[in-house]
Amino acid sequence: MPDKDKEIYVRGRGAQKNPANRFFKTETVRDLEHLATEEEREEMLLHNPKTKFIEVFPKTLVNKVDSPDLRNMYSLNPYQGCEHGCIYCYARNSHEYWDYSAGAEFEQNIMVKKIAPKLLRQYLDNPKWKATPMLLSGNTDCYQPAERQFKITRQLLEVFYEYRHPIGIITKNTLIERDIDILSKLAGLDLVQVVFSLTTLDEDLKRIMEPRTASARNILRAIRSFSEAGIPVSVNAAPMIPAINDDGLFDIIRAASEAGARSVHYIVVRLNGQIGTIFEDWVTKNFPDRANKVLNRIKAMHDGKLNDSQFGRRMRGEGEWADLMRSQYDLAMRKFFPDRKSFEYNTSLYEQYRDKQYKLF
């Protein structure tokens, strides 16, 4: 960890850097000349303990994800930006399209889509739509801290249940336990599965990597309670970062199995867009003794670059370190998940519901 007496480090936030938006032709610079030292200027730029919630009014909510890595899937996000502060988050880059930085502003300026339930209804009312599982949190976490206040995700689940439409959820916040009642109803109709993102069992490391997410202990507790409630639940150990958290993959898989998860998947870290700059600053401040080793191993898995846009390789990596990670994963899965439980969504109920609604008119 950095020496806090020598360096400004904002606790409770992931990004310690706020790079300029790469889409701007000009850059606005704040007048900080009245501040005596560089440390005071850095603190003024970064340290904003209050999060801003900004209501936005998009015309559409559901997005089709065209990626060979992810097959054809659809996602929806009630929030843009995320207070969780995960330093590696690929969604940071999308914040630049909202005229904000991918760094600290991604965590401090949250777009709130209060009209999301209305937009979802309009989408599901389309007679041309065929039931296809959608993913809540395809970009940012639908159960981030803002959800406690706005309850938009809860409203979306109620719409999905009303329409009997299949939905998948990925989160790293145990706030989802609040909605175990409606999730149990959806699960009873084979309409939902939940994926918990779990990067490490080391709570100290977790607070540095993703400062405002639920603790590993609480995530495992939630997995256990969901499993006992009959809600299909699995784990995404992502991302795995060499020389940071990759040595814990085996233990994550064991703990997930003991908690009742159906399966575990993993993804290697890749630092696309502005995230490379933000991550490089973060790893240098938190792990100065091994920062170069971490960055070089990431590059070694991605054809010599921090970013990797090649389908297939970008999610798993290649080379020595990727092979070691894959071997650790395969060994743990054989040991702790000898009989993996697959899940099939029920897509027939939506058609039945919609046909019934049409007959009313």
C-alpha positions in Angstrom: 0.0 0.0 0.0 1.2 3.6 -0.6 2.5 5.8 2.1 -0.5 8.0 2.9 1.8 10.6 4.5 3.5 11.2 1.1 0.7 10.6 -1.3 -3.0 11.5 -1.6 -5.1 8.4 -1.7 -8.8 8.6 -1.7 -10.3 5.9 0.5 -13.6 4.4 -0.5 -13.0 5.0 -4.2 -11.3 2.8 -6.8 -9.9 5.2 -9.4 -7.2 7.5 -8.0 -6.9 9.3 -11.4 -9.3 11.2 -13.5 -8.0 11.2 -17.1 -9.4 13.6 -19.6 -12.3 12.4 -21.8 -10.7 11.2 -25.0 -13.6 12.3 -27.1 -13.2 16.0 -26.1 -11.3 18.2 -28.5 -10.7 20.7 -25.7 -10.1 20.2 -22.1 -11.5 22.3 -19.2 -8.9 22.9 -16.5 -10.0 24.1 -13.0 -8.2 27.1 -11.5 -6.3 25.7 -8.6 -3.5 28.2 -8.4 -4.7 29.3 -5.0 -3.8 26.0 -3.5 -0.2 25.9 -2.2 0.9 22.3 -3.0 0.5 19.7 -5.7 -1.0 17.4 -3.0 -3.8 19.9 -2.2 -4.6 20.2 -5.9 -4.8 16.5 -6.4 -7.1 16.2 -3.4 -9.4 19.0 -4.7 -9.7 17.2 -8.1 -10.3 13.7 -6.7 -11.9 13.9 -3.3 -15.6 14.3 -3.7 -17.3 12.2 -1.0 -20.8 12.9 -2.3 -22.1 11.0 -5.2 -24.3 12.9 -7.7 -27.4 11.1 -9.0 -28.6 12.5 -12.4 -31.9 11.4 -13.8 -31.7 10.7 -17.6 -34.5 10.0 -20.1 -33.3 7.4 -22.7 -35.5 6.4 -25.5 -34.6 2.8 -25.3 -33.5 0.4 -22.6 -32.7 -3.0 -24.0 -29.5 -3.4 -26.0 -28.4 -6.2 -28.2 -24.8 -7.3 -27.5 -23.1 -8.4 -30.7 -20.0 -10.3 -29.5 -18.8 -13.8 -30.5 -17.6 -14.1 -26.9 -21.0 -13.6 -25.4 -23.2 -15.1 -28.2 -26.4 -13.2 -29.0 -27.7 -11.7 -25.8 -29.6 -8.7 -24.7 -28.8 -6.5 -21.7 -30.4 -3.6 -19.8 -28.9 -1.3 -17.2 -31.0 0.9 -14.9 -27.9 2.9 -14.0 -24.8 4.2 -15.8 -21.7 4.7 -13.8 -21.2 2.7 -10.6 -20.2 3.5 -7.1 -18.6 0.1 -6.5 -15.3 1.6 -7.7 -13.9 -1.6 -9.2 -10.6 -0.4 -10.7 -10.7 -2.8 -13.6 -14.3 -2.3 -14.7 -14.7 -2.4 -18.5 -17.8 -0.2 -18.2 -15.7 2.9 -17.2 -15.1 3.7 -20.9 -18.9 4.0 -21.6 -19.0 7.0 -19.2 -17.1 9.1 -21.6 -20.2 9.0 -23.9 -22.0 10.8 -21.2 -19.3 13.5 -21.2 -17.7 12.3 -18.0 -14.3 10.8 -17.2 -13.8 7.0 -17.0 -11.9 7.6 -13.8 -13.2 9.2 -10.6 -16.3 10.6 -12.3 -17.5 7.2 -13.3 -17.9 6.5 -9.5 -19.2 9.9 -8.6 -21.7 10.8 -11.3 -24.4 8.1 -11.6 -27.1 8.3 -14.3 -30.4 7.1 -13.0 -33.1 5.8 -15.4 -36.3 6.1 -13.5 -38.3 5.4 -16.6 -36.7 2.0 -17.1 -39.8 0.0 -16.1 -41.9 1.9 -18.5 -39.4 1.4 -21.4 -39.2 -2.4 -20.5 -43.0 -2.7 -20.8 -43.0 -1.0 -24.2 -40.3 -3.4 -25.3 -42.0 -6.5 -24.1 -45.3 -5.4 -25.6 -43.7 -5.5 -29.1 -45.6 -8.3 -30.9 -42.4 -9.1 -32.9 -40.3 -9.8 -29.8 -39.6 -13.5 -29.2 -38.7 -14.4 -25.6 -34.9 -14.3 -25.2 -33.1 -14.1 -21.8 -32.0 -10.6 -21.0 -29.2 -9.7 -18.6 -29.5 -7.1 -15.9 -26.1 -5.5 -15.3 -24.6 -6.1 -18.8 -22.7 -2.9 -18.2 -23.0 -1.6 -14.6 -24.2 -3.3 -11.5 -28.0 -3.1 -11.1 -27.6 -3.6 -7.3 -25.1 -0.9 -6.8 -25.7 1.4 -3.8 -28.0 3.7 -5.8 -30.6 0.8 -6.0 -31.2 1.0 -2.2 -32.6 4.5 -2.8 -34.2 4.3 -6.2 -35.4 0.6 -6.3 -35.5 0.6 -10.1 -34.1 -3.0 -10.3 -36.9 -4.2 -8.0 -39.5 -2.6 -10.4 -37.9 -4.2 -13.4 -38.1 -7.6 -11.7 -41.8 -7.1 -11.1 -42.3 -6.4 -14.8 -40.4 -9.5 -15.8 -42.5 -11.6 -13.4 -45.7 -10.0 -14.7 -44.8 -10.8 -18.3 -43.3 -14.2 -17.4 -40.1 -13.3 -19.2 -36.7 -14.9 -18.5 -33.9 -12.7 -16.9 -30.4 -13.2 -15.8 -28.7 -11.1 -13.1 -25.0 -10.5 -12.4 -24.0 -8.6 -9.2 -21.4 -8.2 -6.5 -23.7 -6.6 -4.0 -25.8 -8.5 -1.5 -28.5 -5.9 -1.7 -30.0 -8.4 -4.0 -31.1 -10.4 -1.0 -33.8 -7.8 -0.4 -35.6 -9.1 -3.5 -35.4 -12.8 -2.7 -39.2 -13.0 -2.6 -39.8 -12.1 -6.2 -36.7 -13.9 -7.3 -38.1 -17.1 -5.7 -41.3 -16.6 -7.8 -39.3 -16.2 -11.0 -37.1 -19.2 -10.1 -40.2 -21.3 -9.5 -41.1 -20.8 -13.2 -37.5 -21.3 -14.4 -37.3 -17.6 -15.4 -34.2 -16.4 -13.5 -30.6 -17.3 -12.6 -28.3 -15.2 -10.5 -24.5 -14.8 -11.0 -22.4 -13.4 -8.2 -19.1 -11.8 -9.2 -16.4 -12.8 -6.7 -12.8 -11.8 -7.3 -11.1 -12.7 -4.1 -11.7 -14.1 -0.6 -9.1 -11.8 0.8 -11.2 -9.0 2.4 -8.2 -6.5 2.6 -7.4 -7.0 -1.1 -11.1 -6.7 -2.0 -11.4 -3.3 -0.3 -8.6 -2.0 -2.5 -9.8 -3.6 -5.8 -13.5 -2.9 -5.4 -14.0 -0.7 -2.4 -17.8 -0.4 -2.2 -18.8 -4.0 -3.1 -20.1 -6.5 -0.6 -17.5 -8.5 1.4 -16.6 -12.0 0.2 -18.0 -13.5 3.4 -21.4 -11.8 2.7 -21.4 -12.9 -0.9 -20.9 -16.5 0.1 -23.7 -16.2 2.6 -26.0 -14.8 -0.1 -25.1 -17.7 -2.4 -26.0 -20.1 0.3 -29.3 -18.5 1.0 -30.2 -18.3 -2.7 -29.3 -21.9 -3.2 -31.4 -23.0 -0.2 -34.3 -20.9 -1.6 -34.2 -22.8 -4.9 -32.8 -19.9 -6.9 -30.2 -21.0 -9.5 -26.9 -19.3 -8.6 -23.4 -19.4 -9.9 -20.1 -17.5 -9.6 -18.1 -15.4 -12.0 -14.5 -15.2 -10.7 -13.6 -12.1 -12.7 -11.3 -10.6 -13.5 -8.3 -12.7 -12.6 -5.3 -10.4 -12.4 -1.8 -12.1 -12.4 0.2 -11.5 -9.3 -2.8 -9.8 -7.6 -5.7 -12.3 -7.2 -5.1 -15.2 -9.6 -3.6 -17.3 -6.9 -7.0 -17.4 -5.1 -9.0 -18.9 -8.0 -8.8 -22.4 -6.6 -10.1 -21.3 -3.2 -12.9 -19.3 -4.8 -14.1 -22.3 -6.6 -14.0 -24.4 -3.5 -15.9 -21.8 -1.4 -18.5 -21.4 -4.2 -19.1 -25.1 -4.2 -19.4 -25.3 -0.4 -21.9 -22.5 -0.5 -24.1 -24.3 -3.1 -23.3 -22.6 -6.4 -24.1 -24.5 -9.5 -20.9 -23.6 -11.4 -18.0 -21.1 -11.6 -16.5 -19.3 -14.6 -13.6 -17.0 -14.8 -12.3 -14.2 -17.1 -8.8 -12.8 -17.2 -8.3 -9.1 -16.9 -8.0 -6.9 -19.9 -7.6 -3.1 -19.7 -9.3 -1.6 -22.7 -9.6 2.1 -23.5 -8.8 4.5 -20.6 -8.8 1.6 -18.0 -5.2 0.8 -18.8 -4.1 4.3 -17.6 -6.4 4.2 -14.5 -5.2 0.7 -13.6 -1.6 1.5 -14.1 -1.9 4.5 -11.7 -3.7 2.3 -9.2 -1.4 -0.7 -9.2 1.7 1.6 -8.9 0.2 3.3 -5.9 -1.0 0.1 -4.2 1.6 -2.4 -5.2 4.8 -0.4 -6.0 6.9 -3.5 -5.3 5.3 -5.6 -8.1 3.6 -3.1 -10.3 5.8 -3.8 -13.3 5.5 -7.6 -12.8 1.7 -7.3 -12.8 1.6 -5.1 -15.9 4.1 -7.2 -17.8 2.1 -10.5 -17.1 -1.1 -8.9 -18.3 0.6 -7.9 -21.5 2.1 -11.3 -21.9 -1.5 -12.8 -21.9 -2.7 -10.3 -24.5 -0.2 -10.2 -27.3 2.0 -7.6 -25.6 -0.8 -5.1 -24.9 -2.8 -4.2 -21.8 -5.9 -4.1 -24.0 -7.0 -7.0 -26.2 -9.9 -6.8 -28.6 -9.4 -10.2 -30.2 -12.5 -12.4 -29.6 -11.8 -15.6 -27.7 -8.3 -14.6 -26.5 -9.4 -11.4 -24.7 -11.5 -13.4 -22.2 -9.0 -16.2 -21.5 -5.6 -14.8 -22.5 -2.8 -16.9 -24.0 0.7 -17.9 -23.0 2.3 -19.2 -19.9 0.4 -17.3 -17.3 -3.0 -17.9 -19.0 -2.2 -21.6 -19.1 -1.4 -21.7 -15.4 -4.6 -20.0 -14.6 -6.5 -22.4 -16.9 -4.9 -25.4 -15.2 -5.8 -24.2 -11.8 -9.4 -23.7 -12.9 -9.7 -27.1 -14.5 -8.2 -28.9 -11.5 -10.6 -27.1 -9.1 -13.6 -27.7 -11.3 -12.9 -31.4 -11.5 -12.5 -31.6 -7.8 -15.4 -29.4 -6.6 -17.8 -29.5 -9.5 -17.6 -33.0 -10.9 -21.3 -32.8 -12.0 -22.0 -29.3 -13.2 -25.6 -28.3 -13.1 -26.8 -26.5 -16.2 -29.8 -24.2 -16.3 -32.4 -23.9 -19.1 -34.7 -20.8 -19.2 -38.4 -21.3 -19.7 -39.2 -19.1 -22.8 -42.8 -20.4 -23.4 -44.6 -18.6 -20.6 -44.0 -15.2 -22.1 -45.7 -16.2 -25.3 -48.6 -17.6 -23.4 -49.0 -14.4 -21.3 -48.9 -12.1 -24.3 -51.4 -14.2 -26.3 -53.7 -14.1 -23.3 -53.3 -10.3 -23.2 -54.1 -9.9 -26.9 -57.3 -11.9 -26.5 -58.6 -9.3 -24.0 -58.7 -6.8 -26.8 
